[in-house]
Amino acid sequence: MILNLEAGKPFVKEALEKFENELKMARAKKVGLIKIIHGYGSSGTGGKIKEALHIHLISMLNNNTIKGFIAGEHYSKLTKASSSNQKLVDCYPELMETQHSDCYNPGISFVEL
């Protein structure tokens, strides 16, 4: 599943609300992994959605409401270099299809439910 949080250029609060709503629907559909497009502040002043989302995801991880997440800048096609990357690819082989564009991409994150 792909979730675009930067579409429509929402404020941070709106983006996080959208994430929570989509997360509920994903769980109901038994989705295991969400690829989130949040942008990274390429204008030099942005990245607020990414920052807020990562803080929220860390909280969710600490509360065991998600299994894990990987920030796009840490996602590598050299999956053997990282056990968390390798685990994602092993569990979700469809990631291989977009690995070229996703590799080291600071504008995305992967969330495992």
CNS distance restraints for C-alpha pairs under 8 A (distance, minus, plus):
assign (resid   1 and name CA) (resid  26 and name CA) 7.96 0.50 0.50
assign (resid   1 and name CA) (resid  31 and name CA) 7.16 0.50 0.50
assign (resid   1 and name CA) (resid  33 and name CA) 6.60 0.50 0.50
assign (resid   1 and name CA) (resid  34 and name CA) 4.93 0.50 0.50
assign (resid   1 and name CA) (resid  35 and name CA) 6.16 0.50 0.50
assign (resid   2 and name CA) (resid  34 and name CA) 5.71 0.50 0.50
assign (resid   2 and name CA) (resid  35 and name CA) 4.73 0.50 0.50
assign (resid   2 and name CA) (resid  36 and name CA) 5.87 0.50 0.50
assign (resid   2 and name CA) (resid  37 and name CA) 7.47 0.50 0.50
assign (resid   3 and name CA) (resid  19 and name CA) 7.81 0.50 0.50
assign (resid   3 and name CA) (resid  22 and name CA) 7.68 0.50 0.50
assign (resid   3 and name CA) (resid  34 and name CA) 6.87 0.50 0.50
assign (resid   3 and name CA) (resid  35 and name CA) 6.17 0.50 0.50
assign (resid   3 and name CA) (resid  36 and name CA) 4.79 0.50 0.50
assign (resid   3 and name CA) (resid  37 and name CA) 6.12 0.50 0.50
assign (resid   4 and name CA) (resid  36 and name CA) 5.86 0.50 0.50
assign (resid   4 and name CA) (resid  37 and name CA) 4.61 0.50 0.50
assign (resid   4 and name CA) (resid  38 and name CA) 6.45 0.50 0.50
assign (resid   5 and name CA) (resid  10 and name CA) 7.75 0.50 0.50
assign (resid   5 and name CA) (resid  15 and name CA) 5.54 0.50 0.50
assign (resid   5 and name CA) (resid  18 and name CA) 7.24 0.50 0.50
assign (resid   5 and name CA) (resid  19 and name CA) 7.19 0.50 0.50
assign (resid   5 and name CA) (resid  36 and name CA) 6.90 0.50 0.50
assign (resid   5 and name CA) (resid  37 and name CA) 5.79 0.50 0.50
assign (resid   5 and name CA) (resid  38 and name CA) 5.10 0.50 0.50
assign (resid   5 and name CA) (resid  49 and name CA) 7.93 0.50 0.50
assign (resid   6 and name CA) (resid  10 and name CA) 6.49 0.50 0.50
assign (resid   6 and name CA) (resid  15 and name CA) 7.32 0.50 0.50
assign (resid   6 and name CA) (resid  37 and name CA) 6.66 0.50 0.50
assign (resid   6 and name CA) (resid  38 and name CA) 5.18 0.50 0.50
assign (resid   6 and name CA) (resid  39 and name CA) 6.30 0.50 0.50
assign (resid   6 and name CA) (resid  49 and name CA) 7.79 0.50 0.50
assign (resid  10 and name CA) (resid  14 and name CA) 5.82 0.50 0.50
assign (resid  10 and name CA) (resid  15 and name CA) 5.91 0.50 0.50
assign (resid  11 and name CA) (resid  15 and name CA) 6.29 0.50 0.50
assign (resid  11 and name CA) (resid  49 and name CA) 7.70 0.50 0.50
assign (resid  12 and name CA) (resid  16 and name CA) 6.20 0.50 0.50
assign (resid  12 and name CA) (resid  48 and name CA) 6.64 0.50 0.50
assign (resid  12 and name CA) (resid  49 and name CA) 5.18 0.50 0.50
assign (resid  12 and name CA) (resid  52 and name CA) 7.12 0.50 0.50
assign (resid  13 and name CA) (resid  17 and name CA) 6.19 0.50 0.50
assign (resid  14 and name CA) (resid  18 and name CA) 6.14 0.50 0.50
assign (resid  15 and name CA) (resid  19 and name CA) 6.19 0.50 0.50
assign (resid  15 and name CA) (resid  49 and name CA) 6.89 0.50 0.50
assign (resid  16 and name CA) (resid  20 and name CA) 6.24 0.50 0.50
assign (resid  16 and name CA) (resid  49 and name CA) 7.84 0.50 0.50
assign (resid  16 and name CA) (resid  52 and name CA) 7.95 0.50 0.50
assign (resid  16 and name CA) (resid  53 and name CA) 6.83 0.50 0.50
assign (resid  17 and name CA) (resid  21 and name CA) 6.24 0.50 0.50
assign (resid  18 and name CA) (resid  22 and name CA) 6.06 0.50 0.50
assign (resid  19 and name CA) (resid  23 and name CA) 5.90 0.50 0.50
assign (resid  20 and name CA) (resid  24 and name CA) 6.33 0.50 0.50
assign (resid  21 and name CA) (resid  25 and name CA) 6.54 0.50 0.50
assign (resid  22 and name CA) (resid  26 and name CA) 6.03 0.50 0.50
assign (resid  23 and name CA) (resid  27 and name CA) 6.16 0.50 0.50
assign (resid  24 and name CA) (resid  28 and name CA) 6.28 0.50 0.50
assign (resid  25 and name CA) (resid  29 and name CA) 6.26 0.50 0.50
assign (resid  26 and name CA) (resid  30 and name CA) 6.12 0.50 0.50
assign (resid  26 and name CA) (resid  31 and name CA) 5.11 0.50 0.50
assign (resid  26 and name CA) (resid  32 and name CA) 7.98 0.50 0.50
assign (resid  27 and name CA) (resid  31 and name CA) 5.82 0.50 0.50
assign (resid  27 and name CA) (resid  32 and name CA) 7.87 0.50 0.50
assign (resid  27 and name CA) (resid 113 and name CA) 7.46 0.50 0.50
assign (resid  31 and name CA) (resid 113 and name CA) 7.29 0.50 0.50
assign (resid  32 and name CA) (resid 112 and name CA) 5.81 0.50 0.50
assign (resid  32 and name CA) (resid 113 and name CA) 5.13 0.50 0.50
assign (resid  33 and name CA) (resid  92 and name CA) 7.77 0.50 0.50
assign (resid  33 and name CA) (resid 110 and name CA) 6.86 0.50 0.50
assign (resid  33 and name CA) (resid 111 and name CA) 5.64 0.50 0.50
assign (resid  33 and name CA) (resid 112 and name CA) 4.52 0.50 0.50
assign (resid  33 and name CA) (resid 113 and name CA) 5.95 0.50 0.50
assign (resid  34 and name CA) (resid 110 and name CA) 5.73 0.50 0.50
assign (resid  34 and name CA) (resid 111 and name CA) 5.18 0.50 0.50
assign (resid  34 and name CA) (resid 112 and name CA) 6.53 0.50 0.50
assign (resid  34 and name CA) (resid 113 and name CA) 7.81 0.50 0.50
assign (resid  35 and name CA) (resid 108 and name CA) 6.90 0.50 0.50
assign (resid  35 and name CA) (resid 109 and name CA) 5.92 0.50 0.50
assign (resid  35 and name CA) (resid 110 and name CA) 4.62 0.50 0.50
assign (resid  35 and name CA) (resid 111 and name CA) 6.51 0.50 0.50
assign (resid  36 and name CA) (resid 108 and name CA) 5.41 0.50 0.50
assign (resid  36 and name CA) (resid 109 and name CA) 5.21 0.50 0.50
assign (resid  36 and name CA) (resid 110 and name CA) 6.12 0.50 0.50
assign (resid  36 and name CA) (resid 111 and name CA) 7.56 0.50 0.50
assign (resid  37 and name CA) (resid 107 and name CA) 6.02 0.50 0.50
assign (resid  37 and name CA) (resid 108 and name CA) 4.53 0.50 0.50
assign (resid  37 and name CA) (resid 109 and name CA) 6.77 0.50 0.50
assign (resid  38 and name CA) (resid  49 and name CA) 6.19 0.50 0.50
assign (resid  38 and name CA) (resid  50 and name CA) 5.52 0.50 0.50
assign (resid  38 and name CA) (resid 107 and name CA) 5.57 0.50 0.50
assign (resid  38 and name CA) (resid 108 and name CA) 5.72 0.50 0.50
assign (resid  38 and name CA) (resid 109 and name CA) 7.66 0.50 0.50
assign (resid  39 and name CA) (resid  47 and name CA) 6.46 0.50 0.50
assign (resid  39 and name CA) (resid  49 and name CA) 7.50 0.50 0.50
assign (resid  39 and name CA) (resid  50 and name CA) 6.57 0.50 0.50
assign (resid  39 and name CA) (resid 106 and name CA) 7.24 0.50 0.50
assign (resid  39 and name CA) (resid 107 and name CA) 3.94 0.50 0.50
assign (resid  39 and name CA) (resid 108 and name CA) 6.52 0.50 0.50
assign (resid  40 and name CA) (resid  46 and name CA) 6.66 0.50 0.50
assign (resid  40 and name CA) (resid  47 and name CA) 4.45 0.50 0.50
assign (resid  40 and name CA) (resid  48 and name CA) 7.94 0.50 0.50
assign (resid  40 and name CA) (resid  50 and name CA) 6.23 0.50 0.50
assign (resid  40 and name CA) (resid 106 and name CA) 5.82 0.50 0.50
assign (resid  40 and name CA) (resid 107 and name CA) 4.63 0.50 0.50
assign (resid  40 and name CA) (resid 108 and name CA) 7.95 0.50 0.50
assign (resid  41 and name CA) (resid  45 and name CA) 5.91 0.50 0.50
assign (resid  41 and name CA) (resid  46 and name CA) 3.58 0.50 0.50
assign (resid  41 and name CA) (resid  47 and name CA) 3.85 0.50 0.50
assign (resid  41 and name CA) (resid  48 and name CA) 7.34 0.50 0.50
assign (resid  42 and name CA) (resid  46 and name CA) 6.69 0.50 0.50
assign (resid  42 and name CA) (resid  47 and name CA) 7.60 0.50 0.50
assign (resid  47 and name CA) (resid  51 and name CA) 6.15 0.50 0.50
assign (resid  48 and name CA) (resid  52 and name CA) 6.05 0.50 0.50
assign (resid  49 and name CA) (resid  53 and name CA) 5.87 0.50 0.50
assign (resid  50 and name CA) (resid  54 and name CA) 6.10 0.50 0.50
assign (resid  50 and name CA) (resid 107 and name CA) 7.59 0.50 0.50
assign (resid  51 and name CA) (resid  55 and name CA) 6.34 0.50 0.50
assign (resid  52 and name CA) (resid  56 and name CA) 6.16 0.50 0.50
assign (resid  53 and name CA) (resid  57 and name CA) 6.00 0.50 0.50
assign (resid  54 and name CA) (resid  58 and name CA) 6.11 0.50 0.50
assign (resid  55 and name CA) (resid  59 and name CA) 6.39 0.50 0.50
assign (resid  56 and name CA) (resid  60 and name CA) 6.21 0.50 0.50
assign (resid  57 and name CA) (resid  61 and name CA) 6.01 0.50 0.50
assign (resid  57 and name CA) (resid  66 and name CA) 7.85 0.50 0.50
assign (resid  57 and name CA) (resid  69 and name CA) 7.30 0.50 0.50
assign (resid  58 and name CA) (resid  62 and name CA) 6.15 0.50 0.50
assign (resid  59 and name CA) (resid  63 and name CA) 6.20 0.50 0.50
assign (resid  60 and name CA) (resid  64 and name CA) 6.05 0.50 0.50
assign (resid  60 and name CA) (resid  65 and name CA) 5.11 0.50 0.50
assign (resid  60 and name CA) (resid  66 and name CA) 5.90 0.50 0.50
assign (resid  61 and name CA) (resid  65 and name CA) 6.00 0.50 0.50
assign (resid  61 and name CA) (resid  66 and name CA) 5.33 0.50 0.50
assign (resid  61 and name CA) (resid  67 and name CA) 6.50 0.50 0.50
assign (resid  61 and name CA) (resid  68 and name CA) 6.15 0.50 0.50
assign (resid  65 and name CA) (resid 113 and name CA) 7.64 0.50 0.50
assign (resid  66 and name CA) (resid 111 and name CA) 7.36 0.50 0.50
assign (resid  66 and name CA) (resid 112 and name CA) 6.22 0.50 0.50
assign (resid  66 and name CA) (resid 113 and name CA) 4.82 0.50 0.50
assign (resid  67 and name CA) (resid 111 and name CA) 7.75 0.50 0.50
assign (resid  67 and name CA) (resid 112 and name CA) 5.36 0.50 0.50
assign (resid  67 and name CA) (resid 113 and name CA) 5.35 0.50 0.50
assign (resid  68 and name CA) (resid 111 and name CA) 5.97 0.50 0.50
assign (resid  68 and name CA) (resid 112 and name CA) 5.18 0.50 0.50
assign (resid  68 and name CA) (resid 113 and name CA) 7.19 0.50 0.50
assign (resid  69 and name CA) (resid 109 and name CA) 6.97 0.50 0.50
assign (resid  69 and name CA) (resid 110 and name CA) 5.34 0.50 0.50
assign (resid  69 and name CA) (resid 111 and name CA) 4.32 0.50 0.50
assign (resid  69 and name CA) (resid 112 and name CA) 5.90 0.50 0.50
assign (resid  70 and name CA) (resid  74 and name CA) 6.60 0.50 0.50
assign (resid  70 and name CA) (resid  75 and name CA) 6.61 0.50 0.50
assign (resid  70 and name CA) (resid  84 and name CA) 7.89 0.50 0.50
assign (resid  70 and name CA) (resid  85 and name CA) 7.89 0.50 0.50
assign (resid  70 and name CA) (resid 109 and name CA) 5.70 0.50 0.50
assign (resid  70 and name CA) (resid 110 and name CA) 5.22 0.50 0.50
assign (resid  70 and name CA) (resid 111 and name CA) 6.73 0.50 0.50
assign (resid  71 and name CA) (resid  75 and name CA) 6.61 0.50 0.50
assign (resid  71 and name CA) (resid 106 and name CA) 6.95 0.50 0.50
assign (resid  71 and name CA) (resid 108 and name CA) 6.57 0.50 0.50
assign (resid  71 and name CA) (resid 109 and name CA) 4.40 0.50 0.50
assign (resid  71 and name CA) (resid 110 and name CA) 6.48 0.50 0.50
assign (resid  72 and name CA) (resid 102 and name CA) 6.67 0.50 0.50
assign (resid  72 and name CA) (resid 103 and name CA) 6.76 0.50 0.50
assign (resid  72 and name CA) (resid 104 and name CA) 5.40 0.50 0.50
assign (resid  72 and name CA) (resid 105 and name CA) 4.66 0.50 0.50
assign (resid  72 and name CA) (resid 106 and name CA) 4.95 0.50 0.50
assign (resid  72 and name CA) (resid 107 and name CA) 6.60 0.50 0.50
assign (resid  72 and name CA) (resid 108 and name CA) 4.95 0.50 0.50
assign (resid  72 and name CA) (resid 109 and name CA) 4.83 0.50 0.50
assign (resid  72 and name CA) (resid 110 and name CA) 7.10 0.50 0.50
assign (resid  73 and name CA) (resid 103 and name CA) 7.17 0.50 0.50
assign (resid  73 and name CA) (resid 104 and name CA) 3.93 0.50 0.50
assign (resid  73 and name CA) (resid 105 and name CA) 4.91 0.50 0.50
assign (resid  73 and name CA) (resid 106 and name CA) 4.50 0.50 0.50
assign (resid  73 and name CA) (resid 107 and name CA) 7.91 0.50 0.50
assign (resid  73 and name CA) (resid 108 and name CA) 7.93 0.50 0.50
assign (resid  74 and name CA) (resid 103 and name CA) 7.91 0.50 0.50
assign (resid  74 and name CA) (resid 104 and name CA) 5.78 0.50 0.50
assign (resid  75 and name CA) (resid  79 and name CA) 7.99 0.50 0.50
assign (resid  75 and name CA) (resid  85 and name CA) 6.30 0.50 0.50
assign (resid  75 and name CA) (resid 102 and name CA) 7.31 0.50 0.50
assign (resid  75 and name CA) (resid 103 and name CA) 5.42 0.50 0.50
assign (resid  75 and name CA) (resid 104 and name CA) 5.38 0.50 0.50
assign (resid  75 and name CA) (resid 105 and name CA) 7.49 0.50 0.50
assign (resid  76 and name CA) (resid  81 and name CA) 7.94 0.50 0.50
assign (resid  76 and name CA) (resid  82 and name CA) 7.91 0.50 0.50
assign (resid  76 and name CA) (resid  85 and name CA) 6.90 0.50 0.50
assign (resid  76 and name CA) (resid  99 and name CA) 7.98 0.50 0.50
assign (resid  76 and name CA) (resid 103 and name CA) 4.94 0.50 0.50
assign (resid  76 and name CA) (resid 104 and name CA) 5.97 0.50 0.50
assign (resid  77 and name CA) (resid  99 and name CA) 6.20 0.50 0.50
assign (resid  77 and name CA) (resid 100 and name CA) 7.30 0.50 0.50
assign (resid  77 and name CA) (resid 103 and name CA) 5.88 0.50 0.50
assign (resid  78 and name CA) (resid  82 and name CA) 7.73 0.50 0.50
assign (resid  79 and name CA) (resid  83 and name CA) 7.13 0.50 0.50
assign (resid  79 and name CA) (resid  85 and name CA) 5.18 0.50 0.50
assign (resid  79 and name CA) (resid  86 and name CA) 4.77 0.50 0.50
assign (resid  79 and name CA) (resid  89 and name CA) 7.74 0.50 0.50
assign (resid  80 and name CA) (resid  85 and name CA) 7.52 0.50 0.50
assign (resid  80 and name CA) (resid  86 and name CA) 5.91 0.50 0.50
assign (resid  81 and name CA) (resid  85 and name CA) 7.97 0.50 0.50
assign (resid  82 and name CA) (resid  86 and name CA) 6.24 0.50 0.50
assign (resid  83 and name CA) (resid  87 and name CA) 6.00 0.50 0.50
assign (resid  84 and name CA) (resid  88 and name CA) 6.31 0.50 0.50
assign (resid  85 and name CA) (resid  89 and name CA) 6.36 0.50 0.50
assign (resid  86 and name CA) (resid  90 and name CA) 6.00 0.50 0.50
assign (resid  87 and name CA) (resid  91 and name CA) 6.09 0.50 0.50
assign (resid  88 and name CA) (resid  92 and name CA) 5.75 0.50 0.50
assign (resid  88 and name CA) (resid  93 and name CA) 7.86 0.50 0.50
assign (resid  89 and name CA) (resid  93 and name CA) 5.04 0.50 0.50
assign (resid  89 and name CA) (resid  94 and name CA) 7.64 0.50 0.50
assign (resid  89 and name CA) (resid  95 and name CA) 6.06 0.50 0.50
assign (resid  89 and name CA) (resid  96 and name CA) 7.01 0.50 0.50
assign (resid  94 and name CA) (resid  98 and name CA) 7.83 0.50 0.50
assign (resid  95 and name CA) (resid  99 and name CA) 5.94 0.50 0.50
assign (resid  98 and name CA) (resid 102 and name CA) 6.04 0.50 0.50
assign (resid  99 and name CA) (resid 103 and name CA) 5.63 0.50 0.50
assign (resid 101 and name CA) (resid 105 and name CA) 7.24 0.50 0.50
assign (resid 102 and name CA) (resid 108 and name CA) 7.55 0.50 0.50
